[in-house]
Each structure stands twice: as C-alpha cells, then as structure tokens.
C-alpha cells in the first residue's frame, strides 16, 4: 500500500507543480498575509515583537484560500474524466483523498513558510518569544490542515469549480465564524456547542504560545472528519454517504468530550517564561494557604462566546482558576457560574459585588471572581492577562490571616476623601492597593501604635511634629518598613479644585522626615530634576499656536533606567512617569541602593521657578545639563524613598476606558504594589510579578525613535525658547530625517515581507512552467 | 509479461508487423494478420475460436438461440455447468468474469436493467448499442467506477483491470511517462519496474518520441495512445476499453486492433464501439445492448447467421428494431 500511496503522492505532486495557479496561490496567500499584517494589523503601530498581528488573520485567510485551492483538486479529476481512471485502480478512496489533502496542506505550509520572513524581521527588530511563535505556527498548520480537509469534503461531489469553491467557502466560513451573532437566536446550549465547534474557540491558545491537547484534537478530528466525508462522497457510494450524519454526531460528541476539561492539564506551554504554567511561586502561595476557600467564577459564557477577546481571556482565566484549584489539593473549591440574565444566579452575582460589562446587545456580561462571599475581582481586565496568576495569588493571600496592613499618610488625597472639594474620587492606585492590602489612613496626629506591625506609606509628607518624627525614626530603626514619596513641587496639590482655585492650605513641597535624614539620605527639596533625554511631549498653546514641545520636568522613564537586580523594578516594561521629581543623594557608606535614575542629560532647577510655568522649550536648553544620572528612587533595607508624589496621581499615567473603567499607561501602580509586596515580604508574589512577561516591543524601532527624539531634544536645547526661522528649519530637518528613516525601514520591511517571497515564488513558478513546456 | 521489440519501424507510421517476444516463451511470435481474411491456424496466438478451443470440456459454448425466435437472439442469462470439483466456486482460476443481473439507475432513470453475461480469458467481447443504451455505464460498473444498484460481478483469475474510459481522459499536465508510472505504481509496481514497464509500453505504442512531453502538447493520436497505454500498462487480466479507437486514424486503428488481438489470449478484453466493422473484425463475441438490456450475445458470424443480415450493420438494425 505504501508504494501505491507514494505513486499517488508523486502524481499529485507533479500535477501541483504543473499548475501555475498553485504558484499564484502561494504568492497571493503570502502577499495577503503580509499586507493584512502591515496595513490592517498596523504592524509598526502595534510595536509588538510577536506575530499575533499575523496569526489573527490566518483563520480568515485559510477560510478563503483553501476553497480556492481545493476547488480544482477533485473537481478537475471529475471534469477531465481521470476520476474514472482512479476509480478503476486498486486504490481505496481514502488514499486518493488523503494524497490530495496532503498536497493541499503542503501548499498551505509553503504559504506559511513564506510568512516566516516576518519572524526573521521581528527577530531583527526585537526579541520575540520564539516558543510562542512556534506554537502559533503549529496551530496555524493544524488549522490549515483541517480547513483543507473540510474544503475537500465540500468539493468531493461536484465537477464544477464554482460550486466546489462556493461549497468549500461556506463550510470554512461557518467553522471560522463559530458563534458570531448569526447564532444569536439559538438556544444558549446550542450556541455554546457551536462556539466550541469553531476555530475561534481553539486558535487563541496557539497564538498565546500554548499547545493544548484539546485544541490539537479539535483540529485533528476536524481534519479526519473532512477526509472521511470526502472519501465517502468521492465514490458515489450510498452506504458510505449514509455514514456521514453519524460522523457529524461523532465529531460533535468528540468535541464536547475534549472540551469538557478532561484533558485540561495536557498542554505544552511554549512561552519562554512559562507564562501560562502555574509556577513554583504560585504553588508556594497556594501551599501556604491553610484555610479552605471557595472561589465562584461568574462568567457569562454564552454571551462571551460572541466576543472573541473576552472569550479568549475567559478561557485563560478559567484554566488558571482550575490550575489553582488543582494545585490546592482541595483547599480551593472552584465553582463556575453562568449568571445569565434575570434569574437568581444573576442576583447572587450582583449581591456578591460583580460588575457587569456592558455589551452592544444591552445584556450584562459578568466576568469576575468571588472569594467566599465577597467579590475579589469585580471584572477581569484582559489588559492584565499577563498578571493573572499574580493577581489571583494575591487575592488568595488577602483572604489569609497574615494579610498585610498599610498605614498611609495620604498627602495628595489618593483616597478621594476630599472629592466634594476636588471633584476627584478614589484614585486608581488606591483602589489597587485596597484590593490587596488593608489600608489604615493616618491622621495628622498619628501615634506609634498606628504604625505598629504595618507598612508605613508616606505620600507627600508635611513637617511632622518632633514626636511624630521620633515615632517614625523609632519605627524605621526598629526594622519597620516604609515607602516614602517626597515631592519638591507637588503639581497635584497645586492643581485647582472645583472652585477653580488651588485647594486651601495646599502644600507645594514635602518635608523629609528627620528619620530618613539620619539614614544618610538627602534630597533636593527645593529643586526638581529636568531630564531632557526622557522629556515627555506636551501640547502648549502660545499666541494662538499649539505646538508639541518636550517637558523635561515630566519624565517618561524607560526600563533601562531601573535597577534590574531589584524585584521591584525588574519588570516594569511600560516604564514610569514622574513629574517635577526631586533628586536623591546619599552618603556612599550609608547602604542606600539606587532603584530609579534619570538620564545623564539632566539638570536641576529651582522648584519655585518651575511653579511659574516656564516655557518647556526654555527648560530644554537651560540650565545646562550636569551630566549626572540623578537618583529618583532608592532603597535601603525595608525603606524605599521616591522623589516624586505626583506619579501616584491618575492624571499622569491612567486613561479612562469605556468598558473596564481605567487603564494604566505606565507601570506606576505596579511599581508601588511591587514595592509594597517587597516590604510585606511577599517574595513569592514578587516572583510572580517578575515572571510575568509583558508584550515585547520592537526594540530596534524604539531605539531609532529614541535616538531621533534625542536629536530633536538636542536641537531644541540648542535653539532655546524662541526659535528663529533657521532653528525651526533645523527642527524640521531632524523630524523629517527621523520620519524618512522610519519610513525607509517600514518600506524595506514591507517589501521584504509582503513582496519578496511571493515574487520569488512567481519567478520560480514561471521558470519551472517554461522549462516543463520546453522539456 | 510482454517485452516488445520495436523491430524495423517505418518512418512514416507504425509498423504493423513488428515482432513480439513473449518473455515467458522466449521466442519470437509473428502477430496475426488482422482482418476478416485472417488465418486462425499457424500462429502461436489464437484469435476467434482459440479460447473456445482451450476451454475445458465442461465449459459450454455460447447458448444457441432458442427455436422459434425468428432468428432474433433473445437475451439470455448465462448458464454455466461447472466441473463438480469447482462447484460452489463461481469464478475460476482460469480467468473469467461473470456479470449477473446488474441494475443501475441515475436519479429516476434506469440505465442498466438486469444485465448478465460472462467473458473468459482469450475472448474479445464487443459491447455494441445505440448511444445511451448503457454501454459506457456497464463498462464503468465492470471497471469498478460505479457501484451497481443490484446484481453482482465475480471475477476469477482477474487480478488487474485496465480501463480506458470514454474519451480517453489523461492528466494533461503530466507526461505520458509520468502517467504510466503512476498507473503502474498504483498497481503495486516498484519504482524500477515502473520505469522499465513504462518504457516498454511507450515503445509498444510508439510514444518514445513524446515520452517526456506534457500530454496537453501532444496530438490527439498520441494522446489516445497514451491513454491506451495507461490501460495496458499493468498487463491487466481484464481490459475494458470504451471506444478505444475513437480519434485514431485508420493506420493507428489497425495497429491498435492488431495489438489487442495479439494480447487477447492472456486477457479478457471488453470493448465498446460504435463501429460494427471494427467489432466484426476484432471481437470474438458481440453483446448488443439496447435500453439497458442485453439484446443479443453471439459471435459476429452467429449474429449474421441468426439475423439473416448481410452485414453487421443490417443485423444490428434488425436486432434494435426487434427489441
């Protein structure tokens, strides 16, 4: 049989090579994939060193291209009459179909290989997670195989190319769309089954870098089903055709079986950092837990199935929750509830504090976790997908008796207690801290007992009384843990309140507690740091003209400015944003270590001058840089000091989100939570945080951008506040040079990734066809 | 196994008298003269009547036409009288095919209506009939391309089937060599044997000059020969040829027919054709099919005798009109 099958394969391979359309197909596939990635997926704007922007288009590309490919495979045999030759040969029908399928699959794989130039490109542009990409391609290959088989099944009975194409397209699109709103009117259980029996339900693991057994089996079963149907239909065999409905039922049953979670643990995490595998840190936290906990995961599964992003994250959450429950040895009892609408389950969800996500159908989508009886996560935010394990482990810790407490001196009203004056409610950071810690707000007359056993968090502290200074001093000397945010010019405090005036009694500058000074730490209490290399762009309107300028007092610090060996700052990929920060200086022998520093292109200026709102362009030039990478945050034992308090305010790093409320644009809150974790001694939690690998960016593009911005700032620095025509021209030239450089890079990469491979294929195909004809 | 020596080819066309060497016999065999005036004796290979002469004594001749039918031959189911030792084994090792009560319908149209006949090694059975009578459908059923709705087909001593479908389809994008090698491979020939046998067949059919040219660039004659080659390549025990001479010029037709006659002693050959003169010259038996039924089953001579026709055309017209 092997020899006969090889003869079939050889014949189909020769036929494939003999058809110029195959080369065109491969080229078109690669061009479409590249074009979609670069233009629709906005590859450069996405700035991600992974291939998710490419992978997301594969289902649709295969749904469209495999019918175009398969429409000729069997219909041409029927049309030309060669099917009769095949029928008369001593070959089982399945071998004929299998050989055809292998050829179709091979063509798709060649198409996939052509898209791998993008892999090479992002490896040049950044540091992608190769394991995740391999998993993605593996999933794409399986998907292509399944779609080829389905396309063959849909084309097995017709000699018409058009009918074959339309039939295959219909089948593939149905499998691709899965549970889109077309199925809205069907019963929920049927929608669920259809949603499970669809490619969207099984592709995302691969895209994330996880090869799950049930996903692999889904595609294998789908391919086997397609081949079975095609074999049955290929010969006009009524008995075989009658078996097709049974096969459909078998496939649905198998899919339900595989989706039931029996094989949930059978998965291969291909990501470099084992992102989706419960790590030892999480297991340690679970092991420490002694008291039983009930987790109720409220998840509107049927509704979520219509929103691929939510559905995908929902699966991840569900899997991670199961992993926690499995690892707890029964201490965590997990219940999954689909609350539905207008029923007691929904009442229970609302009663437990769940917050519904709004949907375009007007139905509430519940997606949160209740620990015991109270909400723990009101709604899971896909933006925190990488920190899911950390967040869950943290929630688990909160429930335990050793939940850490914080004594917070809130100098900039993070808690929103004065919201009726300021119009600002509880800040994002405060809400994040309260989810993990118990906060005790310190009153101005706090006593030593208020600090006992707690983490002291001083935000924009005033001049404390000598007694209180002594209390803090004793607290620190006694091994107490403290997190202190000092600010030489608190822009948050200077901000007008609802009345339009600055808040009454607002203090502009913090006062460093004497206890800190005794540790060998000093700060520029009347001066702020100007960092021209990391100056944030700001819009400034002057004389009716709005210009984008760089404000060196607002500093966007990249991860390269953090101490990589400290767990607090080891994993802050989005960087920190600080505003009018102070520089810290320490005695060399004092034991303080640096956490965050500014660039060397920095200078110090008087805070009271900055308070007069000088032109940022002037600040880019004057005063001259002192070539010192000023310290902005430092740590010594259990004390961490940061030279800025404004960084905690939402205005500097948080943006509103219509669905999830607030989204952090920088890692300011994570920095604070990490610092608190460290001080609380939660090394396991810190390990989870550092384990989490964020999205990787295109570092080469970032470097080019930074270099260009640096040049821009240097020019700005040299031309001063009032640029003349020549200076403006110089600025324009720098900008143009940068844009040209970026555009050239983009064009080169687009040419290579969209056109080069396909053109080579077309060239090869043309030469091969010519050679064959001449031969 | 046949190894065919090209002999002395004429540059203008095929040499009709090329010598044939049978591998088993190891001696040169002159092909018979093809035509009505053929002499059945004096050759190692026999044509009409040769199979009958080789039949075992218990294997009957074709059934005679029943008395009182006015010369018209009624379709009759075949009846066999097997040797007692072979009772219960319907198809025998000497090579025969037995077709019993084959029914086939397409949608509401019943194309084959209980067709039965048999054929034995050494016979060249011609299926003749009007367009749409069911000849091609019957051949497809015999070849295994179609599943019959009813009836059975039993093959004895028939391991390989060579089938030339109607229209002589080919893979236009392949070369004759690749097409032949594919068919041979599908029949289980190893790679070396595929190459060797493909070369032999191409030589036999004088396709050497176009062996590596894609089919779509070949003339119709070459294409037809390439298609015939695909049917002949595996040296089948049962050769089913649907309109094999369609598209051949008279010389090519003569050569092809000559070849079939040469090969016939080792094979069961079933041919469908519209050309009754071809059928008369080539076939040992003719089966006339009309409206999905066997209308007559006899040797050409018997058909002429029993219908009283001067020519087969006349006999055919009489049979069809009668049915």
Contacts between the chains, C-beta under 8 A, distances in Angstrom:
chain1	res1	chain2	res2	distance
A	3	B	185	6.3
A	3	B	188	6.1
A	3	B	189	7.7
A	3	B	190	6.5
A	4	B	185	6.3
A	4	B	186	5.2
A	4	B	187	7.5
A	4	B	188	5.9
A	6	B	185	6.8
A	7	B	181	7.3
A	7	B	182	5.5
A	7	B	184	7.5
A	7	B	185	2.4
A	7	B	186	5.1
A	7	B	194	7.7
A	8	B	182	7.5
A	8	B	185	7.7
A	8	B	186	6.6
A	10	B	181	7.7
A	10	B	182	6.8
A	10	B	185	6.9
A	11	B	171	7.2
A	11	B	174	7.1
A	11	B	178	7.1
A	11	B	182	4.1
A	11	B	185	7.8
A	14	B	173	7.3
A	14	B	174	5.7
A	14	B	178	5.6
A	15	B	171	6.3
A	15	B	173	5.5
A	15	B	174	6.8
A	18	B	173	3.3
A	18	B	174	6.9
A	18	B	214	7.0
A	19	B	173	6.4
A	80	B	169	5.1
A	80	B	170	7.7
A	80	B	171	7.6
A	80	B	172	7.1
A	81	B	165	5.4
A	81	B	166	7.4
A	81	B	167	5.4
A	81	B	169	3.0
A	82	B	169	4.8
A	82	B	170	7.0
A	82	B	171	5.8
A	83	B	145	7.8
A	84	B	140	6.6
A	84	B	143	7.3
A	84	B	145	4.9
A	84	B	163	7.0
A	84	B	165	3.8
A	84	B	169	6.7
A	85	B	163	6.8
A	85	B	165	6.5
A	85	B	169	6.5
A	85	B	183	7.4
A	85	B	230	6.6
A	87	B	140	7.8
A	87	B	143	7.1
A	87	B	144	6.1
A	87	B	145	3.7
A	87	B	146	7.8
A	88	B	143	4.3
A	88	B	144	5.6
A	88	B	145	5.7
A	88	B	161	5.8
A	88	B	162	8.0
A	88	B	163	3.8
A	88	B	165	7.8
A	88	B	240	7.7
A	89	B	183	6.9
A	89	B	186	4.3
A	89	B	187	7.0
A	90	B	160	7.6
A	90	B	161	8.0
A	90	B	186	6.8
A	90	B	187	6.4
A	90	B	188	7.5
A	91	B	186	5.5
A	235	B	147	7.1
A	236	B	146	6.7
A	236	B	147	6.6
A	237	B	147	5.7
A	238	B	147	7.6
A	772	B	214	6.3
A	773	B	214	7.1
A	773	B	217	7.2
A	775	B	212	6.1
A	775	B	213	7.5
